[in-house]
Amino acid sequence: MSVDLATVRRVAHLSRIAVTEEEVNHLQGELNAILAFVEQLGEVDTTGVEPMTSVIPMTLPLRADVVTDGFYPERVLANAPLGEDGFFAVPKVVE
Amino acid sequence: MTDLTRLTITAAREGLAQGHFTATELTTAYLGAIETAGALNAYVLTTPDKALAMAKASDDRIAKGEAGPLEGIPLGVKDNYAVDGVRTTAGSNILKNFVPPYESSVTANLWQAGAVLLGKLNQDEFAMGSSTESSAFGPTVNPWRRKGSSQPLVPGGSSGGSAAAVAAHLAAGAAGTDTGGSIRQPAAFTGTVGIKPTYGRCSRWGIVAYASSLDQAGPIARSVNDAALLLRAMAGHDAKDSTSVDLPVPDYQQSCGGSVKGKRIGIPREYRVDGMSAEIAALWDKGADMLREAGAEIVEISLPHTKYALPAYYIVALAEASSNLARYDGVRYGERVAGRDIVEMYEKTRASGFGAEVRRRIMIGTYVLSAGYYDAYYLKAQQVRTLIKRDFETVFAEGVDAVLAPATPSPAFGIGEKSGADPVEMYLQDVFTVTLNMAGLPGISVPAGLSSEGLPLGLQLIGRPFEEQHLFALGQVIEDAAGRFEIPEKWWL
């Protein structure tokens, strides 16, 4: 499978990465090189093979559903580009 | 006094215990060495005040007879480990001002054992790379050079800063991470020892995620014994990582020097890839001889799905990366670039904050997970992953104790040599290391010889899950037979 320019633009948007027209051309070549490389997996017969979900067989551990951490909003917000009154601030989302 | 930075961790512990020097003196020696080695660009941040305060605390504990297993040992930490109050960037501009208010579990274990933090080490951006060239801080330079040449070489990657610092005596040891070979390949390129433990052995909590089902923490050190000491301190169960395994951590140092008599070592015929250099092939044979002379039995084995590990990796890892890196949206942490609405803000933030390789990998990952392609790519790759793991399970069930293979297809290459138009050329660096990440198995890279041009070459031993102790025993046999490899000249001084 190979991607066309429209697909590159669509994938960039899905990835939330702005791309210039010049980058789209470059990316098409690079993405197609990688996709051509992974194409060889088609040779492998995987009929009836379980897809791996956990590399080490283990049961996901459970813990009591209680609050174990928190209560320091100033630390949580310390790295936020923009914070206000104990909240993360973003551009207006709903009109 | 002899140069304290030349000492292995094992020797430094001895010197500290006997009072030949203090932790403060040892740390000061390392801080001095780091200052003279700016040309290598191994560190992205040094923390001298913190280092000296930690060393002073170590001296106090040594005086009181309360020394931990790594008391006063100065270490560097790859920049994808969160260290409380210390800038942590994972080599990316998007995190260039990120100061975590928490500590990763592995580094917390190291400080608990008494280790001293010298600073944060360079890496490929988000650990995506095999050369440390994709860092926002510029490339790290390998302290090794070809005989008679001054061409700068890469230290491998993504833990290239860690490997270069340990090889150049800018840290007694270092913490790295390995998703597809990022500890073992740079160890091989710098004449150091690196081990990626079994998936689940070390906690991933507080380490900047790349591909969560493949990422593992591990040490880079100057000897097999040093690596054993470091891994023992780093490993252990952690309730904050649901994939961390609740198993006792053996005293790995006890295994170094242990007998390997009667161990069956598999030589996988599929690893004799087309175009393998004669030098690497000869090194591999020599490694088998070393183990045979120590009493091990060498048997040829087959791991039929080997050639599919790398393409399957590039689907699984990139899919997971696209999901993990969705968190860098310019809202909760990291850099933000304004836009006219929130979507444009996301798109501009991510376009400017991520480097080219990271953007490429996120986009591939997004594509293979997108509607209509999931089964053809991601599901298929996870099925192939099952087959790769089954290959190893089969040979282990047939009585093979460990597998011997080269660590890399070549010695260190020049900076800029493999960053051309085709990204796959760089990806092929991981051909011998990536199978272990796909199967969750432990692997150690041990220096075993020099190339004709005087560059270090490494061999890799692959073990059964949670049997790292056997890798230390086998690795010690290689080290005893091949010797340790020191840089001939500190040309950067």
Interface residues (C-beta under 8 A of the other chain):
Chain A: M1 V3 T7 V8 V11 A12 H13 L14 S15 R16 I17 A18 V19 L27 G29 E30 L31 A33 I34 L35 F37 V38 E39 Q40 L41 G42 E43 V44 T46 V49 E50 P51 M52 T53 S54 V55 I56 M58 L60 P61 R63 Y72 R75 V76 A78 N79 A80 P81 L82 F88 V90 P91 K92 V93
Chain B: N97 F98 V99 P100 P101 T198 Y199 G200 S213 A239 S242 T243 V245 H305 K307 Y308 P311 A312 Y314 I315 S322 A326 D329 G330 V331 R332 Y333 G334 E335 R336 A338 G339 R340 D341 I342 V343 E344 M345 Y346 E347 K348 R350 A351 F354 R359 R360 I362 M363 I364 T366 Y367 S370 Y373 A376 Y377 L379 K380 A381 Q382 Q383 V384 R385 T386 L387 K389 A421 D422 P423 V424 Y427 M438 A439 G440 P465
